[in-house]
């Protein structure tokens, strides 16, 4: 019935919730659940409240009949029903919470009249609270969370570096951040579980893994699961520079104070020409070549420094850089 092209929006929602809830019943049974739903429009406040608490406790088994009642046309029942499903979003049982979220999403997408917006608002309010809680947890463990400027597309970026004090399982909080567009992990080991979490972050546009133990295999896994995201995985030594020119000459934009590049005398505006005699075409080429050199290794870097000569032509500078660790 759920797959029938002639099924009404209400029928599709109920069918979807039935599939989620299966044939499970509570100790009270289906008759008890129906009775509680009937009490949602009772004139006595105490009876309505008791029924609501009982339905929340019933969990998954109450979702299908609630979805039906929410769309019955009774405004009070619909409002209370959405509140009950919303309360299940905070259930200790993750299965119940997930099924309640799916119920609200189905109602928001397919329900007619005022019910759809009612369910959508309830879901949006919950997701906002979830995002705030996840952000608070990540920041308390040392993650750095930034909001991108609107001109850059907006969204949240999360960075994990040496200040991170969490465990691999704590990365799961990333999935609860609304508007997440970028994740950077620097010098923090990641395992298969973290890669799995990162691969499930729909909407993320960039993932940087520097000095995490991840390599080409992990990069391929992430690229396959997030085909629209830019995946940058680096394992070698660290130079300590950034560049805005992802294509074309590798011009250094910033040099991190105290980094290997800073100690070697490199400056903003320098254009990297080669590493160990191998030509560097762009910034991506630079990072790939650094992957082949370990932290602590000394490498020869040649740069062109604009206006460095008496006639204003770029000065060619040959220096030795001892690479940092991530």
C-alpha positions in Angstrom: 0.0 0.0 0.0 2.9 2.4 0.8 4.2 2.0 -2.7 0.9 2.6 -4.4 1.0 5.7 -6.6 -2.7 6.5 -5.6 -2.1 6.3 -1.9 -3.0 9.5 0.0 -0.4 11.4 1.9 -2.0 10.3 5.1 -1.9 6.7 4.1 1.8 7.0 3.1 2.7 8.4 6.4 0.9 5.7 8.4 2.5 3.0 6.3 5.9 4.4 6.8 5.5 4.5 10.5 4.1 0.9 10.5 7.2 -0.2 8.8 9.3 1.5 11.5 7.3 0.2 14.4 6.7 -3.3 13.0 4.4 -5.5 14.9 5.7 -4.5 18.3 3.2 -3.9 21.1 3.6 -2.7 24.6 2.4 -4.5 27.7 -0.8 -2.5 27.5 -1.5 -3.8 24.0 -3.0 -2.0 21.0 -6.4 -1.5 22.8 -4.6 0.4 25.6 -2.8 2.6 23.1 -6.1 3.4 21.3 -7.7 4.2 24.6 -4.9 6.6 25.5 -5.2 8.3 22.1 -8.9 8.7 22.7 -8.2 10.4 26.0 -6.1 13.1 24.3 -9.3 15.1 23.6 -10.9 14.4 27.0 -12.3 17.4 28.8 -10.3 16.5 32.0 -6.8 17.9 32.0 -5.5 15.2 34.2 -6.8 12.5 31.9 -5.2 14.1 28.9 -1.8 14.4 30.7 -1.9 10.9 31.9 -2.7 9.6 28.4 0.2 11.6 26.9 2.7 10.2 29.5 1.5 6.7 28.8 1.9 7.1 25.0 5.4 8.5 25.5 6.2 5.4 27.6 4.7 3.1 25.0 7.4 4.2 22.5 7.6 2.7 19.1 4.3 0.8 19.3 2.4 4.1 19.7 3.9 5.8 16.6 1.6 4.3 13.9 -1.7 4.9 15.7 -0.5 8.3 16.7 0.4 9.2 13.1 -3.2 8.2 12.1 -4.8 10.2 15.0 -2.6 13.3 14.3 -4.1 13.5 10.8 -7.7 12.8 11.9 -8.7 16.4 11.6 -8.9 17.1 15.4 -6.7 20.1 16.1 -6.2 19.3 19.8 -5.3 15.7 19.1 -2.9 16.7 16.3 -1.1 19.2 18.5 -0.8 16.9 21.5 0.1 14.0 19.2 3.0 15.9 17.7 4.1 16.9 21.2 4.1 13.3 22.2 6.2 12.2 19.2 8.6 15.1 19.9 9.0 13.9 23.5 10.1 10.5 22.1 13.0 12.2 20.4 14.7 12.4 23.8 14.1 8.7 24.6 17.0 6.9 26.1 16.5 4.1 23.6 18.2 5.3 20.4 15.8 3.1 18.3 12.7 4.8 19.7 14.4 8.3 19.2 15.3 7.4 15.6 11.8 6.1 14.8 10.2 9.2 16.3 12.4 11.4 14.2 11.4 9.4 11.1 7.7 9.8 12.0 8.0 13.6 12.2 9.9 13.7 9.0 7.2 11.7 7.3 4.5 13.8 8.7 6.3 17.0 7.7 6.8 15.8 4.1 3.5 14.2 3.4 0.8 15.4 5.8 -1.9 17.7 4.6 -3.1 21.0 6.0 -1.6 22.4 9.2 -0.1 19.0 10.3 2.9 19.2 8.0 4.2 22.6 9.2 3.4 21.6 12.8 5.6 18.5 12.5 8.3 20.4 10.6 8.5 23.1 13.3 8.7 20.5 16.1 11.5 18.7 14.3 13.4 21.9 13.6 13.2 23.0 17.3 14.5 19.6 18.4 17.4 19.7 15.9 18.4 23.1 17.0 18.6 21.9 20.6 20.5 18.8 19.5 23.0 21.0 17.6 23.6 23.2 20.6 24.2 20.2 22.8 26.5 18.6 20.3 28.4 21.8 19.8 28.8 22.3 23.6 30.1 18.8 24.0 32.7 19.1 21.2 33.9 22.5 22.4 34.2 21.2 26.0 36.5 18.5 24.7 38.8 21.0 22.8 37.3 21.1 19.3 37.3 24.5 17.6 34.1 25.4 15.9 33.8 28.4 13.6 31.0 29.8 11.6 31.8 30.6 8.0 31.0 34.1 6.6 27.9 34.3 4.4 30.0 35.3 1.5 31.8 32.0 1.8 28.5 30.0 1.8 27.9 30.0 5.5 27.9 26.8 7.7 30.0 25.4 10.5 33.6 24.2 10.4 35.1 22.0 13.1 38.8 21.6 13.7 40.4 19.0 15.9 44.1 19.6 16.9 46.5 19.1 19.8 43.9 20.6 22.2 41.4 17.8 21.5 40.8 15.7 24.7 38.0 13.4 23.4 37.8 9.8 22.4 37.1 8.4 18.9 33.5 7.8 19.9 33.1 11.5 20.7 33.4 12.3 16.9 29.9 11.0 16.6 28.6 14.3 17.9 29.5 15.7 14.5 26.5 14.0 13.0 24.2 16.1 15.2 25.6 19.5 14.0 23.2 21.3 11.6 24.9 23.2 8.7 28.3 21.4 9.1 30.3 22.1 5.9 33.9 21.4 6.9 36.0 19.1 9.2 39.7 19.4 9.9 41.7 16.9 12.0 45.4 17.7 12.6 47.7 15.5 14.6 44.8 13.5 16.2 44.8 9.7 15.4 41.6 8.5 13.7 40.4 4.9 13.4 37.9 3.1 11.2 35.1 4.2 13.4 36.0 7.9 12.9 36.3 7.4 9.2 32.8 5.8 9.2 31.4 8.9 11.1 33.1 11.3 8.7 31.8 9.4 5.7 28.2 9.8 6.9 28.3 13.6 7.1 26.0 14.5 4.3 26.4 18.1 3.2 30.1 18.4 4.2 32.1 20.1 1.5 35.6 19.5 2.8 37.5 17.1 5.1 41.2 17.6 5.9 43.1 14.8 7.7 46.6 15.8 8.4 49.0 13.6 10.4 46.1 11.4 11.6 47.4 8.0 10.5 44.9 8.0 7.6 46.2 7.4 4.2 45.2 6.8 0.6 42.8 3.9 1.5 40.9 6.1 3.9 40.9 8.9 1.4 39.3 6.6 -1.2 36.6 5.5 1.3 35.7 9.0 2.1 35.7 10.1 -1.6 33.4 7.3 -2.5 30.9 8.1 0.3 31.1 11.9 -0.2 31.6 12.4 -3.9 30.9 16.1 -3.7 33.4 16.8 -0.9 37.0 17.8 -1.2 39.1 15.2 0.7 42.7 16.1 1.7 44.7 13.5 3.5 48.4 14.1 4.4 50.8 11.9 6.2 54.2 13.4 5.7 56.1 16.2 7.4 54.6 19.7 8.0 55.8 22.9 6.4 53.5 25.3 8.2 52.1 27.4 5.3 48.8 28.0 3.6 47.9 29.2 0.1 44.8 30.5 -1.6 46.0 29.4 -5.0 44.8 25.8 -5.4 45.7 25.9 -9.0 48.6 27.8 -10.7 51.8 28.9 -9.0 52.2 27.8 -5.4 52.1 31.2 -3.7 52.4 31.1 0.1 49.6 33.1 1.8 50.5 32.7 5.4 53.4 31.3 7.4 52.6 29.9 10.8 54.8 31.6 13.5 57.4 29.2 14.9 56.8 26.6 12.1 59.4 24.9 10.0 58.8 27.4 7.2 59.1 30.4 9.6 62.4 29.1 11.0 63.7 28.6 7.5 62.9 32.2 6.6 60.0 31.7 4.2 57.5 34.6 3.9 54.0 35.4 2.7 54.2 36.0 -1.1 57.0 33.5 -1.7 56.2 31.2 -4.6 57.4 27.6 -4.0 59.3 26.4 -7.2 60.6 23.0 -6.1 61.2 20.6 -3.3 64.3 18.4 -3.4 64.8 19.3 -7.0 61.2 18.3 -8.0 59.2 21.1 -9.6 56.1 22.2 -7.6 53.2 23.2 -9.9 50.6 24.3 -7.3 49.7 24.0 -3.6 48.1 20.5 -4.0 51.4 19.4 -5.7 53.3 20.8 -2.7 51.2 18.8 -0.2 51.6 15.6 -2.2 55.4 16.0 -2.3 55.5 16.7 1.4 53.7 13.4 2.0 56.8 11.6 0.9 59.0 13.2 3.6 58.8 12.4 7.3 58.7 14.8 10.2 62.2 15.9 11.2 63.6 15.4 7.8 65.5 18.2 6.2 64.4 19.1 2.6 65.7 21.6 0.1 63.1 24.2 -0.9 63.5 26.7 -3.6 61.2 29.8 -3.7 60.8 32.9 -5.8 60.5 36.1 -3.7 58.8 39.0 -5.6 60.7 42.2 -5.8 63.8 40.7 -4.2 66.4 42.0 -6.7 67.6 45.5 -7.4 65.7 45.6 -10.7 62.5 44.4 -9.0 62.6 40.9 -10.4 61.8 37.9 -8.2 64.7 36.7 -6.1 65.5 33.0 -6.2 66.0 31.7 -2.7 67.4 28.2 -1.9 66.9 27.1 1.7 66.8 23.9 3.8 63.7 23.3 5.9 63.5 20.7 8.7 59.8 19.6 8.6 57.6 19.6 11.7 55.3 16.9 12.8 51.5 17.4 12.6 
